[in-house]
């Protein structure tokens, strides 16, 4: 009940424009070369979710600002890719983008996007979504089937519907999807930090793994599953000293090259096992 009341409070605050949080400033010590990327990201995330969400982005980025082992290029990529993941696509975001196109003078358009049913339910507050998903699973209903959703600016009703959908952005903060995305971003940042400490030469490759997780639907799920397979099978064991993998960047590139849209991950699993078989195990030398 508390979660529902909080969701309603934030939802109503969004409708009436009540936002007590101030927009964040650029982090102190941010290199001039990276400032445009971060500035664009802040403005985009304010539009996506609000001032507090953009502040979370700046807080996360501060971990890497001013570090001697993070050059401007790497910091810029962390800033860019983190903003990309923090603005993940869901029906609310697509509605926002369609309205923005129209406001910018774009021609009226009509798109149909296909979301997984569990993905749509996962956009609801967790206190509602989790019981629904549990019930469907208990009944044996297929929650992975794709559902067509229309996004249209060709009629007044279509535009009104988009405004209603876009106005529900506050629900994101209490959704199943948001909780998963937040955990993923934190783990990605943690793996970057571990790479900088254990295998600095592989840090850029770990940063770029964020590009594996994009979009929505089956492609998003596949990319997320493959990302965890590579991190759990190669990166984390190397950082833990369990796997004596001296060229983690090369291993990640090998694994990514064979990752296919295959729910069984057959090729990726074979490649990961092949890489691990080439290395002696039980050595702390891999930790550097």
Secondary structure, 3 states (H helix, E strand, C coil): CHHHHHHHHHHHHHHHCCCCCCCCCCCCCCCHHHHHHHHHHHHHHHHHCCHHHHHHHHHHHCCCCCCCCCCHHHHHHHHHHHHHHHCCCCHHHHHHHHHHHHHCCCCCCEEEEEEEHHHHHHCCEHHHHHHHHHHHHHHCCCCCCEEEEEEECCCHHHHHHHHHHHCCHHHHHHEHHHHHHHHHHHHHHHHHHHHHHHCHHHHHHHHHHHHHCCCCHHHHHHHHHHHHHHHHHHHHHHHHCCECCCCHHHHHHHHHHHCCCCCCCHHHHHHHHHHHHCCCECCHHHHC
